[in-house]
Amino acid sequence: MGSEFLVALAEATLATSLAVFAVLALRRPLRRLAGARLAYTAWAAVPLAGMAVLLPTAPAATATLALVPSPLRLAAMDASLVVQQAGAASPWPALWLAGAVATALVFATRQWRFHRQLRTRDANGDDDGAPLGPAVIGLWRPRLVLPADFPRRYSPEEQALVLEHERQHLRRGDLPAQALCSLLRCLLWFNPLLHLASVRFRLDQELACDAAVLARHPDARRRYGEVMLKTQLADFGLPLGCHWQSSHPLKERIAMLKLPLPSAGRARVASALIAASMALATFAAWAVQPVATPAPPLQVVTDQDVLTKPKYPAAAAADGVGGLLVLELLVGEDGVPRDVKVKYAKPEGVFDAAAVEAARQWRFNAGRNGNHGDKVEGWVSVQVKFTPPEPGAAEAPEA
């Protein structure tokens, strides 16, 4: 279970990292070619790539029935097995979960502090030198936050532009997008590239919102730039909020005001190209996964097979540790195992070597499952249970 989890996590990390590299490389050319709104849309490739590699792989062309132990049966084996040795389970899922929870707590604390400042401001009626907003916050019940001196700082025309900017965030679904970005950062907390990319994602979100405002108010470019300069900006870093950012990206936002908006025809063509590219990249991320090849049919153990009991590991016997394994053996036509695989082990790595060593000495009546009793090569599934011996009793593995 631990190894499968690590593989899935590594695949998702690699896919999202490649998507982030692609978006970072293309965001500026896309902005010049198709406008800020479509360049921002390209960030959807990151979660799509991560989800694509987690989808089930395509089945092979030929399908055969396999009597493989089902997940429910293995879960039942887990429930019936009492593992007395601490640390037998893989620590990686617990480590990942701890990091994800810690990152979520950091984000929750950041959001809580902003709400606390907002409650203090509402109670005192003054920003106390640290203006809160303009911003929209919240996911289920979005709230518009404006600085306390909003009516005095901005003229009526400028107030309309500020309000239009925040309304565009709500219309465009920027708050759910920001929540998805925060969720990805929690799930892949160990990937620094994702945290660095979130800064550019937020900037592209603001640039796209600016472009949407200018599309509705094409003659207000100069006044809109003055609104940006008037706004005392603070980088709150809200995981569930869209706010006017700090002065560093302000230069880029003002520079964008000088660029003409793309024509409707160019925007439609660029939208189609971006959608097709993301669909192709998502399909490619899913398609390059190894094809799930069905296992060959499993034969069953009969009374004519000779299965000697494995030797109980001395350390496990001394500690009173029991275990359960499912072995799969490729048995040749002569009844001799050619290959032995540990399909399932609980605890992992404790009884594997002893069970595999014993399995190589087993002998099977190889022709029992062939057509008309023919000798055939095939796979056999064997469950091996290690029961801790009672004090003074003999070791008791069961096959």
PyMOL commands that set and color helices and strands:
alter all, ss='L'
color gray80, all
select helices_A, chain A and resi 2-34+36-52+71-80+92-124+150-153+156-171+174-187+192-216+221-230+247-256+264-287+314-319+352-359+371-373
alter helices_A, ss='H'
color red, helices_A
select strands_A, chain A and resi 135-137+143-145+241-243+298-299+323-331+337-346+378-387+396-398
alter strands_A, ss='S'
color yellow, strands_A
deselect
rebuild
show_as cartoon
